[in-house]
Amino acid sequence: MISSQEPIYEGRIADSFRLDGQVALVAGGYGGIGAALSLGLAQQGAAVVVAGRSLEKSLALAEQLSAGGFTALGLRFDIKQADEISRLVDDALREYGRLDIMVNCVGTHIEKPAEALTAEDWDQVHDTNLRGAFLLSQAAGRQMIKQQGGKQIHISSVRSLLGISRGFAAYTSSKAGMNLLVKQLATEWAQYTINVNGIAPTFIRTELVRHYLEDEDFYNALVGRIPLTRVGEPLDIVGATVFLASPAADFITGQILFIDGGVTATQ
């Protein structure tokens, strides 16, 4: 029973998922997952900054969003370059004056047996997936601290929790590090009303993993372990991202949401 002393929410629940008036930076925003997230955030009312290594692709998606009646800007940056990350945030602020949401969809993977993995391979994966994630959070966080609020979401992986009998040593370790980075930043920045969370999908059907999914033996073994008997689609990530970016998730921070069809529930 609700106490008479407790406030009752007076708005519509649906409104708590809206992002009107907010600015969202989507790093890797034109990729297989990123493009779906950019559209989903725009549909909920956010102005979206689409960013990645290809200015052409960033501009192309921003133009498509603008043509659909949304507010969008395309920018270029390299997540391995600290100065370019800082410039990216500055450019977004110059255009929109604030930064409310940061979504990190940037990631890379080099598959080699652990005994064959070079130091250069390791550095390339970790510089992108972990060092880059920190630098991006840091640059966005500095602005969010000034604003006294913001939402950050990093795309992790089920492989942050589970090993695999393939050459994933650099990838799994980088994503596991990302998960703890999420928790650490959430803890440090809670005082500034900054929420930091992660989303950990299983294989999502994108061009990046097409070669895996076209391998019939690999695909059948993969789907055979997933209780919902399919791989994920980019759209499966959109709802969770919108939720974590929205006022509906104001009391959620430091969490890793596994979107995996149930696979981590069974292993």
N, C-alpha and C positions, 0 to 999 in steps of 0.2 A: 504494500500500500504506500502511495506517495504521501510523504509528510506535507502538511500545509506550509512548512518552512522552506521547502525545496522549490526552486523556480521551475516552472514548466516551460518547455521549449515552445515558443509562440510562432516561429516561422514554419514554412513547409519543409519537410525533410528533404525533398528533392532539391531545394535551394542550397542545401549545405554541400552539394556536389558541384555547384557552379563555380566558375573561375573568372567571372566578369571583372574587368578592371585590373587583372593580374598579368604579369609578364613572365613567360616561361622560356627558358633557354634549354633547347634540346641538343645536346652534343651528340654527334652521329645521327642527326635528325632526319637525314634522307635515306638511311639504310633500310633494310627489310623490316626491322622492328621500329626503328626511329621514325620512319615516315608515318607509320600507323599511329604512333604516339603523338607526333606533331599534329596530325589531323584531329585526333581525339581531344587533345588539349584545346585546340582552336575551336572545335565544336562546342566546348563547354564555356567558351567566352574569353579565353586567354589570348593575348597577343603573343605570337610564337616566334622566337629567334631560332631558325634552322641553321645549324653550324656543323662543319666537317672539313676534311682536307680538300675537298673539291668545291671551289667557289661556284663553278658552273652548276653542279648538282644542288647546292644549297639555294642558289638563286632560282633554279627551275622549280623546286618544290615550293619555295616562298611565293613565286608567281602563281602557281596553281592554287595555293591557299587563298591568295588575294583575289584571284578570279572567282573563287567560290564565295566571296563576301567576308572572308576572315582577315584578320590583321596579322601580317607576317613579314619577316625580314630574313634574308639569306646572308650569311657571313662565312668566312673561311678561317680555320685555325688548325694547328697541329697539336694534339694533346701531349706530345712529348716535348713541346717547347714552352717553357714557363712564361716567356715574354709574350708569346702569341695568345696564351690563355688570358693573361692580364688584359691584353688589347681587346680580346673578344668581349670580355665583361664590360670594359670601358665603352666599346662601340655600342653594345646593347643599351647601356645607361644613357649614352649620348642620344640614342633614338627614342627611348621610352621613359627614361628618368628613374627607373626602378627595376629591381629584379626580385621576383617573388618565388619563382620555382626554377630549380635546376634539375634536369634529367640527364644522366650520363649513360648513353647507349654505346659508347665507344669500346671496342674490344678487339683483341687479336689472338691468334693461336698458331703455334708451330708444333706440328705433330712429329715427334721423333722419340725413339726409345731413350730412356733416361741415360743410358750409357753412351749414347751418341749425341746428346744435346750439348751444344757448345755454350760457352759463356756469353757469346754474342746473341745466340737464340734466346737464352734466359733473359738477358737484359732487354731485348726487344719486346718480349711478352710482358715482363714486369714493368718496364718503363711506360707501356701503354695502359695496361690493365690496373696497375696498382699505384705507381708513382703519378701517372696522369690523373687517376681518379682523385688522389689527394690534392694535387695542384688545382684541379678544377673546383673541388669542394672549397678549398682555401680561398680562391679568388672570389667565388660566389659568396662564400661565408662572410668575407670582410664587408661586402655590401649589405648582406642580410643583417649583420651585427649593427650596422649604422641604422638600418630600418627597424631594428628590434623585431625581426620576424622573417620567416621564409621556410620553404620546403625543399629538401634535396632527396633525390631518388637515384640510386645506382642500380644498373642492371648487372646482377651477379649470375650465378649458374648453379644447378644442382651439383655440378662437379666441384663446388666449393665445400661440399659435405661428403661426397662419395668419390672414391677412387674408381679407375676404370682400367681394364687390361689392354690399354693402348698407350701411346707415347704422349701423355697429357701432363707430365710433371710440372712444366712451367705454367701451364694454364690453370691447373687445379690449385696450385699454391698461390697464384696471383689472385684468384677469386676467393680463396679462403681468407687471404689477407684483406681483401675488400670487405668481407663480411665483418671482420673485427674493426676495421677502420670505420665502418658505418656506426657500430656501437660506441666506439670511442668519441667520434665527432658528435653523436647524439648526446652523449653524456656531458661533454664539454660545453656544447652550445645550447643546451636546454635553457640556460639562464637568459639567453637572448631570444627565446621563443622560436628557435630554429629546429625543425624536425628533420631528422636524417634517417632514411630507411632504405632497404634494398629489396629488389625483386629477383628471385632465383628461378629461372625457367628451366625446363628440360629442353630437348631439341625443339626449336621453333622453325617452321618451314620457311626458310629464306634462301636467297641465292648463296649465302655464305656457307651453308651446310648442305647444299643440294647434292654434292658428290657423296656425302654419307647416306642420305636418304634414298639415293638411286642405287645404292648397293643393297641388293635384295636380301642377302643374308644378314647384313648389319641392321637393316630396317626391321626385318621380322623379329630379330632378337631384341631390338630396342622396344618395339611395340608390345612384344610378349611380356615385358617386365612392367609395363605401364597399366595399372588397373583400368583406366578409362580407354585403353586399347587404341590410342592414336597419339601422334606427336602434336605439339602445340602449333597454333597459328598466330601470326602477329596480333590479330584482334584479341586473342586471349590475354595479352599483356596490357591492353589499353584500359580496361575497366579498373584494374588494380592500380595503374599509374594515376589515372584521374582521381581515384579515391584517395590515394596517399598524398596527392597534391592539393586536395580540397580541404575546406573547413571541416568536413566530416571526419577527417583523420587528425584533428588538432591534438588529440590525446594519445597519439601513436608515434613513438620514436624509438630508434635503435632496434628495429625489427627487420627480419629477413622473411619475406613472404615467398614461399615456394609454390610456383605455378608449374606443376609437373605431372598432372594427371594421376597423382597418388603414388608416384614411384618411390619417393623418400619415406612413405608410410610403410613400405613393404620390405625395405632393406636395412 
